[in-house]
Amino acid sequence: MSINHKDVCHLIGMTEQECMSWTHTFTPAHKMFISEDGYLGCIYTDGDDGLMLFSTDCECFEDEGVSVQISGNYCDIDFASMHEIHTKLSGWED
């Protein structure tokens, strides 16, 4: 399932226009959130219009996994950001 700015902007307290601007800064960034259902989540942008939605609402792995949705065809992520997001979503500390 593909996501877009309209799908995720409210999760991180942005308008659709603010979210679109945030994803076009050419700087990777992410914002954490807690969903209405109480799940922890994260919106990540690669800064070049790519979006990823990470959610601990994971059907296959329940509390031991994460669900990921992307916008468009792809979204790039660096290892440091992936590690930081994993650490925050799993509650695991170095």
LOFI-805086 format. One record per residue: residue number from 1; residue in one letter; x, y, z of N, C-alpha, C, O in turn. Coordinates in pm, 1 decimal, m for minus. Layout:
N
k NUM | r a | nu X | nv Y | nw Z | cau X | cav Y | caw Z | cu X | cv Y | cw Z | ou X | ov Y | ow Z;
...
This chain:
94
k 1 | r m | nu 84.3 | nv m118.4 | nw 0.0 | cau 0.0 | cav 0.0 | caw 0.0 | cu 88.1 | cv 123.7 | cw 0.0 | ou 179.5 | ov 134.8 | ow 81.7;
k 2 | r s | nu 62.2 | nv 214.4 | nw m88.5 | cau 137.4 | cav 338.5 | caw m98.9 | cu 69.6 | cv 447.5 | cw m16.2 | ou m52.9 | ov 450.6 | ow m4.7;
k 3 | r i | nu 149.3 | nv 535.9 | nw 40.6 | cau 97.0 | cav 647.2 | caw 120.4 | cu 130.2 | cv 778.6 | cw 50.2 | ou 213.4 | ov 782.5 | ow m40.5;
k 4 | r n | nu 64.6 | nv 885.4 | nw 92.9 | cau 97.2 | cav 1018.4 | caw 42.3 | cu 92.6 | cv 1119.6 | cw 156.1 | ou 59.0 | ov 1085.2 | ow 269.4;
k 5 | r h | nu 125.9 | nv 1242.5 | nw 125.9 | cau 131.5 | cav 1347.7 | caw 227.8 | cu m1.1 | cv 1361.6 | cw 302.1 | ou m3.5 | ov 1378.0 | ow 424.1;
k 6 | r k | nu m109.9 | nv 1354.9 | nw 228.5 | cau m243.4 | cav 1370.2 | caw 287.8 | cu m272.1 | cv 1259.2 | cw 389.6 | ou m340.3 | ov 1282.2 | ow 489.5;
k 7 | r d | nu m219.2 | nv 1138.1 | nw 363.6 | cau m241.8 | cav 1024.3 | caw 453.4 | cu m173.1 | cv 1040.1 | cw 588.1 | ou m222.8 | ov 991.0 | ow 689.4;
k 8 | r v | nu m58.0 | nv 1109.1 | nw 589.9 | cau 25.7 | cav 1106.9 | caw 710.4 | cu 43.4 | cv 1240.8 | cw 781.1 | ou 88.4 | ov 1243.1 | ow 895.7;
k 9 | r c | nu 9.8 | nv 1351.7 | nw 717.2 | cau 39.3 | cav 1482.7 | caw 775.7 | cu m22.2 | cv 1501.4 | cw 914.1 | ou 42.6 | ov 1556.4 | ow 1003.1;
k 10 | r h | nu m144.3 | nv 1457.1 | nw 933.3 | cau m211.6 | cav 1474.1 | caw 1062.4 | cu m142.4 | cv 1394.4 | cw 1174.0 | ou m151.1 | ov 1432.2 | ow 1290.9;
k 11 | r l | nu m74.6 | nv 1285.8 | nw 1139.3 | cau m6.6 | cav 1203.6 | caw 1240.0 | cu 107.8 | cv 1277.7 | cw 1308.0 | ou 141.1 | ov 1250.2 | ow 1423.3;
k 12 | r i | nu 167.7 | nv 1372.2 | nw 1235.2 | cau 282.1 | cav 1446.3 | caw 1289.6 | cu 250.4 | cv 1594.0 | cw 1309.9 | ou 341.3 | ov 1676.1 | ow 1321.5;
k 13 | r g | nu 122.1 | nv 1627.9 | nw 1314.1 | cau 78.4 | cav 1763.2 | caw 1345.9 | cu 111.2 | cv 1867.0 | cw 1240.5 | ou 139.6 | ov 1982.1 | ow 1273.6;
k 14 | r m | nu 107.6 | nv 1827.9 | nw 1113.9 | cau 134.7 | cav 1920.5 | caw 1004.1 | cu 14.0 | cv 1928.5 | cw 912.3 | ou m68.4 | ov 1837.3 | ow 905.8;
k 15 | r t | nu 6.2 | nv 2041.1 | nw 841.1 | cau m90.3 | cav 2048.7 | caw 732.0 | cu m30.5 | cv 1973.4 | cw 614.0 | ou 88.0 | ov 1939.9 | ow 614.5;
k 16 | r e | nu m112.4 | nv 1947.0 | nw 513.4 | cau m61.4 | cav 1877.7 | caw 396.0 | cu 49.4 | cv 1959.4 | cw 328.7 | ou 149.5 | ov 1903.0 | ow 284.2;
k 17 | r q | nu 32.1 | nv 2091.5 | nw 321.0 | cau 133.1 | cav 2178.1 | caw 258.7 | cu 262.8 | cv 2178.3 | cw 339.6 | ou 371.4 | ov 2174.1 | ow 281.8;
k 18 | r e | nu 252.6 | nv 2183.3 | nw 473.3 | cau 372.7 | cav 2178.7 | caw 557.6 | cu 446.6 | cv 2046.9 | cw 538.6 | ou 569.5 | ov 2044.3 | ow 531.6;
k 19 | r c | nu 372.1 | nv 1938.9 | nw 530.2 | cau 432.4 | cav 1807.1 | caw 510.8 | cu 501.9 | cv 1799.6 | cw 375.0 | ou 612.1 | ov 1745.9 | ow 364.5;
k 20 | r m | nu 438.3 | nv 1852.9 | nw 271.8 | cau 499.7 | cav 1852.8 | caw 139.3 | cu 630.1 | cv 1933.8 | cw 140.7 | ou 729.9 | ov 1892.1 | ow 82.0;
k 21 | r s | nu 628.7 | nv 2047.4 | nw 206.8 | cau 750.7 | cav 2128.9 | caw 216.5 | cu 859.4 | cv 2055.1 | cw 292.9 | ou 976.0 | ov 2058.8 | ow 253.8;
k 22 | r w | nu 822.0 | nv 1987.6 | nw 402.5 | cau 916.8 | cav 1912.8 | caw 485.5 | cu 984.3 | cv 1801.8 | cw 405.9 | ou 1101.9 | ov 1772.4 | ow 427.8;
k 23 | r t | nu 911.4 | nv 1740.7 | nw 314.6 | cau 967.4 | cav 1628.7 | caw 238.5 | cu 1047.0 | cv 1673.4 | cw 115.5 | ou 1095.5 | ov 1589.8 | ow 39.2;
k 24 | r h | nu 1060.1 | nv 1803.5 | nw 96.4 | cau 1134.6 | cav 1856.3 | caw m18.0 | cu 1254.9 | cv 1939.8 | cw 25.1 | ou 1297.1 | ov 2028.0 | ow m49.6;
k 25 | r t | nu 1310.8 | nv 1915.0 | nw 142.0 | cau 1422.7 | cav 1994.2 | caw 193.7 | cu 1558.4 | cv 1939.9 | cw 151.3 | ou 1660.6 | ov 2003.9 | ow 175.8;
k 26 | r f | nu 1561.1 | nv 1823.5 | nw 88.6 | cau 1684.9 | cav 1753.6 | caw 52.3 | cu 1768.8 | cv 1719.7 | cw 175.6 | ou 1890.8 | ov 1704.6 | ow 167.8;
k 27 | r t | nu 1699.8 | nv 1708.0 | nw 290.4 | cau 1762.8 | cav 1667.4 | caw 416.1 | cu 1678.4 | cv 1556.5 | cw 477.3 | ou 1560.2 | ov 1577.8 | ow 504.5;
k 28 | r p | nu 1736.0 | nv 1438.4 | nw 499.6 | cau 1660.0 | cav 1330.8 | caw 565.0 | cu 1616.3 | cv 1373.2 | cw 705.2 | ou 1689.7 | ov 1442.1 | ow 776.0;
k 29 | r a | nu 1496.7 | nv 1331.3 | nw 743.9 | cau 1444.4 | cav 1364.6 | caw 876.5 | cu 1334.2 | cv 1266.4 | cw 913.1 | ou 1278.1 | ov 1199.2 | ow 826.5;
k 30 | r h | nu 1303.8 | nv 1258.7 | nw 1042.5 | cau 1190.9 | cav 1176.9 | caw 1085.1 | cu 1123.7 | cv 1238.1 | cw 1206.3 | ou 1184.9 | ov 1313.6 | ow 1281.9;
k 31 | r k | nu 997.2 | nv 1204.4 | nw 1223.5 | cau 917.4 | cav 1251.1 | caw 1336.3 | cu 840.8 | cv 1131.2 | cw 1392.2 | ou 778.9 | ov 1054.8 | ow 1318.2;
k 32 | r m | nu 846.5 | nv 1116.9 | nw 1523.1 | cau 776.7 | cav 1008.9 | caw 1592.8 | cu 634.9 | cv 1054.6 | cw 1627.4 | ou 608.3 | ov 1174.4 | ow 1637.2;
k 33 | r f | nu 544.2 | nv 958.1 | nw 1645.8 | cau 407.8 | cav 989.2 | caw 1687.0 | cu 347.7 | cv 868.9 | cw 1758.6 | ou 399.3 | ov 757.4 | ow 1750.3;
k 34 | r i | nu 239.0 | nv 893.4 | nw 1828.2 | cau 157.6 | cav 786.7 | caw 1887.5 | cu 20.9 | cv 796.5 | cw 1821.1 | ou m42.4 | ov 902.1 | ow 1823.5;
k 35 | r s | nu m24.6 | nv 686.2 | nw 1761.8 | cau m151.5 | cav 687.1 | caw 1688.8 | cu m269.7 | cv 693.9 | cw 1784.4 | ou m254.4 | ov 676.0 | ow 1905.3;
k 36 | r e | nu m386.7 | nv 719.7 | nw 1729.5 | cau m509.2 | cav 721.3 | caw 1809.0 | cu m533.6 | cv 586.4 | cw 1874.9 | ou m596.3 | ov 579.3 | ow 1980.6;
k 37 | r d | nu m483.9 | nv 478.3 | nw 1812.5 | cau m499.4 | cav 342.6 | caw 1866.5 | cu m391.8 | cv 308.0 | cw 1969.2 | ou m392.7 | ov 198.5 | ow 2025.4;
k 38 | r g | nu m299.0 | nv 401.0 | nw 1993.9 | cau m194.9 | cav 378.3 | caw 2093.6 | cu m68.6 | cv 313.3 | cw 2040.3 | ou 18.6 | ov 275.4 | ow 2118.5;
k 39 | r y | nu m56.8 | nv 299.8 | nw 1909.0 | cau 64.6 | cav 242.4 | caw 1851.3 | cu 169.4 | cv 350.3 | cw 1830.1 | ou 136.7 | ov 464.2 | ow 1796.8;
k 40 | r l | nu 294.5 | nv 314.1 | nw 1849.4 | cau 404.8 | cav 404.4 | caw 1824.2 | cu 434.7 | cv 403.4 | cw 1675.5 | ou 427.0 | ov 298.7 | ow 1611.3;
k 41 | r g | nu 468.4 | nv 518.5 | nw 1620.6 | cau 498.6 | cav 525.3 | caw 1479.1 | cu 599.2 | cv 632.0 | cw 1446.6 | ou 638.6 | ov 711.1 | ow 1532.3;
k 42 | r c | nu 640.3 | nv 633.6 | nw 1322.2 | cau 740.0 | cav 729.2 | caw 1275.1 | cu 714.5 | cv 758.3 | cw 1127.5 | ou 687.0 | ov 668.0 | ow 1048.5;
k 43 | r i | nu 724.3 | nv 885.5 | nw 1092.7 | cau 722.8 | cav 926.9 | caw 953.1 | cu 864.9 | cv 969.8 | cw 920.2 | ou 922.7 | ov 1053.6 | ow 989.4;
k 44 | r y | nu 920.7 | nv 912.5 | nw 815.1 | cau 1056.9 | cav 942.9 | caw 770.9 | cu 1050.2 | cv 999.4 | cw 630.1 | ou 970.3 | ov 953.9 | ow 548.2;
k 45 | r t | nu 1133.9 | nv 1098.3 | nw 601.7 | cau 1149.3 | cav 1147.8 | caw 465.7 | cu 1296.4 | cv 1144.6 | cw 427.4 | ou 1384.4 | ov 1171.6 | ow 509.1;
k 46 | r d | nu 1320.8 | nv 1111.2 | nw 302.1 | cau 1458.6 | cav 1116.0 | caw 252.9 | cu 1493.6 | cv 1256.0 | cw 204.5 | ou 1606.0 | ov 1279.8 | ow 160.4;
k 47 | r g | nu 1397.8 | nv 1349.6 | nw 212.4 | cau 1419.8 | cav 1487.8 | caw 173.9 | cu 1400.6 | cv 1514.0 | cw 25.6 | ou 1407.8 | ov 1628.8 | ow m18.5;
k 48 | r d | nu 1376.4 | nv 1409.8 | nw m51.5 | cau 1357.3 | cav 1421.6 | caw m196.0 | cu 1219.6 | cv 1368.2 | cw m234.6 | ou 1205.0 | ov 1297.8 | ow m334.5;
k 49 | r d | nu 1119.1 | nv 1402.4 | nw m154.3 | cau 978.8 | cav 1366.6 | caw m170.6 | cu 945.4 | cv 1223.9 | cw m126.7 | ou 828.6 | ov 1185.2 | ow m129.9;
k 50 | r g | nu 1044.5 | nv 1145.1 | nw m85.8 | cau 1016.0 | cav 1010.6 | caw m38.1 | cu 963.5 | cv 1010.9 | cw 104.4 | ou 1010.8 | ov 1087.6 | ow 188.2;
k 51 | r l | nu 866.5 | nv 925.9 | nw 131.9 | cau 808.2 | cav 911.4 | caw 265.8 | cu 802.5 | cv 764.5 | cw 303.2 | ou 774.4 | ov 679.0 | ow 219.2;
k 52 | r m | nu 829.4 | nv 735.8 | nw 429.7 | cau 806.7 | cav 602.8 | caw 485.7 | cu 726.8 | cv 619.2 | cw 613.6 | ou 752.5 | ov 708.9 | ow 693.9;
k 53 | r l | nu 630.3 | nv 531.7 | nw 630.8 | cau 551.4 | cav 526.1 | caw 753.0 | cu 586.3 | cv 396.2 | cw 822.5 | ou 563.1 | ov 287.7 | ow 769.2;
k 54 | r f | nu 642.5 | nv 408.0 | nw 942.6 | cau 672.7 | cav 291.8 | caw 1025.8 | cu 569.1 | cv 288.3 | cw 1137.7 | ou 539.9 | ov 391.8 | ow 1197.6;
k 55 | r s | nu 513.2 | nv 171.4 | nw 1166.7 | cau 415.2 | cav 158.2 | caw 1274.1 | cu 435.7 | cv 27.5 | cw 1349.2 | ou 463.2 | ov m76.2 | ow 1288.9;
k 56 | r t | nu 422.3 | nv 33.4 | nw 1479.8 | cau 432.1 | cav m88.6 | caw 1559.9 | cu 302.1 | cv m168.2 | cw 1555.5 | ou 291.0 | ov m272.4 | ow 1620.2;
k 57 | r d | nu 204.2 | nv m120.3 | nw 1480.0 | cau 81.5 | cav m196.1 | caw 1455.0 | cu 113.8 | cv m297.7 | cw 1345.5 | ou 85.4 | ov m276.2 | ow 1227.7;
k 58 | r c | nu 173.8 | nv m408.7 | nw 1387.9 | cau 229.6 | cav m507.3 | caw 1295.4 | cu 150.6 | cv m637.3 | cw 1304.7 | ou 150.8 | ov m703.8 | ow 1408.2;
k 59 | r e | nu 83.6 | nv m672.5 | nw 1196.3 | cau m2.2 | cav m790.4 | caw 1193.9 | cu 76.4 | cv m921.5 | cw 1203.8 | ou 40.2 | ov m1009.9 | ow 1281.5;
k 60 | r c | nu 182.3 | nv m933.8 | nw 1126.3 | cau 256.5 | cav m1060.8 | caw 1120.1 | cu 341.4 | cv m1088.1 | cw 1244.6 | ou 346.3 | ov m1200.9 | ow 1293.7;
k 61 | r f | nu 407.3 | nv m985.0 | nw 1294.5 | cau 503.8 | cav m1005.9 | caw 1402.4 | cu 459.9 | cv m946.8 | cw 1535.7 | ou 533.8 | ov m953.7 | ow 1633.9;
k 62 | r e | nu 340.9 | nv m888.9 | nw 1540.0 | cau 282.6 | cav m829.3 | caw 1659.5 | cu 382.7 | cv m737.6 | cw 1729.2 | ou 431.2 | ov m643.2 | ow 1666.9;
k 63 | r d | nu 415.3 | nv m761.7 | nw 1855.7 | cau 505.6 | cav m674.6 | caw 1932.1 | cu 651.9 | cv m690.0 | cw 1893.8 | ou 736.7 | ov m616.7 | ow 1944.6;
k 64 | r e | nu 682.6 | nv m782.5 | nw 1806.4 | cau 821.1 | cav m810.0 | caw 1767.7 | cu 854.7 | cv m758.2 | cw 1628.7 | ou 954.8 | ov m799.2 | ow 1570.0;
k 65 | r g | nu 771.3 | nv m667.2 | nw 1574.5 | cau 797.6 | cav m619.9 | caw 1439.8 | cu 737.9 | cv m483.9 | cw 1413.4 | ou 681.0 | ov m420.0 | ow 1501.9;
k 66 | r v | nu 752.3 | nv m441.5 | nw 1290.0 | cau 705.0 | cav m310.7 | caw 1247.2 | cu 645.3 | cv m321.9 | cw 1107.0 | ou 692.7 | ov m399.6 | ow 1024.1;
k 67 | r s | nu 542.7 | nv m244.8 | nw 1082.3 | cau 481.2 | cav m235.2 | caw 950.7 | cu 540.6 | cv m113.3 | cw 880.4 | ou 560.0 | ov m9.0 | ow 942.9;
k 68 | r v | nu 569.7 | nv m125.9 | nw 749.9 | cau 629.1 | cav m16.4 | caw 674.0 | cu 546.9 | cv 7.7 | cw 547.6 | ou 513.5 | ov m85.8 | ow 474.9;
k 69 | r q | nu 515.1 | nv 134.5 | nw 522.7 | cau 449.3 | cav 175.5 | caw 399.0 | cu 533.2 | cv 286.8 | cw 338.3 | ou 591.0 | ov 367.6 | ow 410.9;
k 70 | r i | nu 540.2 | nv 291.5 | nw 205.8 | cau 618.8 | cav 395.4 | caw 140.0 | cu 532.1 | cv 474.0 | cw 42.9 | ou 424.5 | ov 430.4 | ow 2.0;
k 71 | r s | nu 583.0 | nv 591.9 | nw 7.6 | cau 516.0 | cav 672.8 | caw m94.0 | cu 579.5 | cv 645.6 | cw m228.9 | ou 699.5 | ov 619.7 | ow m237.7;
k 72 | r g | nu 500.0 | nv 651.5 | nw m333.1 | cau 553.1 | cav 634.5 | caw m467.4 | cu 621.2 | cv 501.2 | cw m487.6 | ou 577.3 | ov 399.5 | ow m433.8;
k 73 | r n | nu 728.0 | nv 501.2 | nw m564.4 | cau 798.9 | cav 378.7 | caw m597.4 | cu 907.3 | cv 341.3 | cw m497.1 | ou 935.0 | ov 223.1 | ow m476.9;
k 74 | r y | nu 968.2 | nv 440.1 | nw m435.0 | cau 1076.5 | cav 410.0 | caw m341.1 | cu 1101.7 | cv 528.1 | cw m248.3 | ou 1054.8 | ov 639.3 | ow m272.7;
k 75 | r c | nu 1176.1 | nv 502.2 | nw m142.4 | cau 1224.6 | cav 603.5 | caw m49.9 | cu 1356.6 | cv 551.0 | cw 4.5 | ou 1363.1 | ov 438.6 | ow 54.1;
k 76 | r d | nu 1460.9 | nv 631.1 | nw m4.5 | cau 1593.2 | cav 590.6 | caw 45.1 | cu 1605.8 | cv 622.7 | cw 193.5 | ou 1546.0 | ov 718.5 | ow 242.4;
k 77 | r i | nu 1684.5 | nv 541.5 | nw 265.0 | cau 1710.1 | cav 566.9 | caw 407.0 | cu 1853.5 | cv 527.3 | cw 438.9 | ou 1902.8 | ov 424.0 | ow 393.6;
k 78 | r d | nu 1919.1 | nv 611.6 | nw 517.7 | cau 2056.8 | cav 582.0 | caw 558.1 | cu 2055.6 | cv 491.6 | cw 681.1 | ou 1958.0 | ov 487.6 | ow 756.0;
k 79 | r f | nu 2165.2 | nv 419.7 | nw 700.4 | cau 2172.3 | cav 323.7 | caw 810.9 | cu 2157.2 | cv 390.5 | cw 947.8 | ou 2093.5 | ov 333.8 | ow 1036.5;
k 80 | r a | nu 2214.1 | nv 509.2 | nw 966.6 | cau 2205.1 | cav 576.8 | caw 1096.6 | cu 2059.2 | cv 610.5 | cw 1131.1 | ou 2015.9 | ov 590.3 | ow 1244.5;
k 81 | r s | nu 1984.3 | nv 661.6 | nw 1033.3 | cau 1842.8 | cav 692.6 | caw 1057.8 | cu 1762.9 | cv 566.1 | cw 1083.8 | ou 1677.8 | ov 563.0 | ow 1172.7;
k 82 | r m | nu 1790.4 | nv 460.9 | nw 1005.9 | cau 1720.3 | cav 333.8 | caw 1024.8 | cu 1745.1 | cv 280.3 | cw 1165.7 | ou 1652.9 | ov 232.3 | ow 1231.7;
k 83 | r h | nu 1870.0 | nv 288.9 | nw 1211.1 | cau 1905.1 | cav 241.2 | caw 1345.8 | cu 1833.9 | cv 324.1 | cw 1452.7 | ou 1780.7 | ov 268.9 | ow 1549.0;
k 84 | r e | nu 1832.9 | nv 456.4 | nw 1435.8 | cau 1767.6 | cav 543.6 | caw 1534.1 | cu 1617.3 | cv 516.8 | cw 1540.1 | ou 1559.8 | ov 510.7 | ow 1648.7;
k 85 | r i | nu 1553.6 | nv 501.0 | nw 1424.1 | cau 1410.5 | cav 470.9 | caw 1421.0 | cu 1382.9 | cv 335.0 | cw 1485.4 | ou 1288.6 | ov 321.1 | ow 1563.4;
k 86 | r h | nu 1464.7 | nv 235.4 | nw 1453.1 | cau 1449.1 | cav 102.6 | caw 1514.2 | cu 1460.7 | cv 111.9 | cw 1666.4 | ou 1380.1 | ov 53.7 | ow 1739.0;
k 87 | r t | nu 1559.6 | nv 184.1 | nw 1713.2 | cau 1582.4 | cav 199.4 | caw 1857.0 | cu 1460.6 | cv 261.0 | cw 1924.6 | ou 1416.5 | ov 213.3 | ow 2029.1;
k 88 | r k | nu 1407.0 | nv 365.7 | nw 1866.0 | cau 1290.1 | cav 434.5 | caw 1924.8 | cu 1164.7 | cv 348.4 | cw 1919.8 | ou 1090.0 | ov 342.8 | ow 2017.5;
k 89 | r l | nu 1140.4 | nv 281.2 | nw 1807.8 | cau 1017.9 | cav 201.1 | caw 1794.7 | cu 1020.0 | cv 75.5 | cw 1880.5 | ou 916.4 | ov 33.3 | ow 1932.0;
k 90 | r s | nu 1137.0 | nv 15.9 | nw 1895.8 | cau 1146.1 | cav m109.7 | caw 1971.3 | cu 1168.2 | cv m88.5 | cw 2120.1 | ou 1152.9 | ov m181.5 | ow 2199.4;
k 91 | r g | nu 1204.2 | nv 33.2 | nw 2158.4 | cau 1234.7 | cav 59.5 | caw 2299.4 | cu 1370.2 | cv 3.3 | cw 2339.2 | ou 1402.8 | ov m4.4 | ow 2457.6;
k 92 | r w | nu 1448.3 | nv m35.7 | nw 2240.1 | cau 1579.6 | cav m95.2 | caw 2264.6 | cu 1683.4 | cv 15.3 | cw 2271.1 | ou 1685.3 | ov 102.3 | ow 2184.1;
k 93 | r e | nu 1768.4 | nv 14.4 | nw 2370.1 | cau 1873.2 | cav 115.1 | caw 2384.9 | cu 2009.2 | cv 50.3 | cw 2370.5 | ou 2030.1 | ov m62.8 | ow 2414.3;
k 94 | r d | nu 2103.4 | nv 123.9 | nw 2307.8 | cau 2241.1 | cav 74.2 | caw 2292.9 | cu 2306.8 | cv 53.9 | cw 2426.5 | ou 2422.6 | ov 12.5 | ow 2432.7;
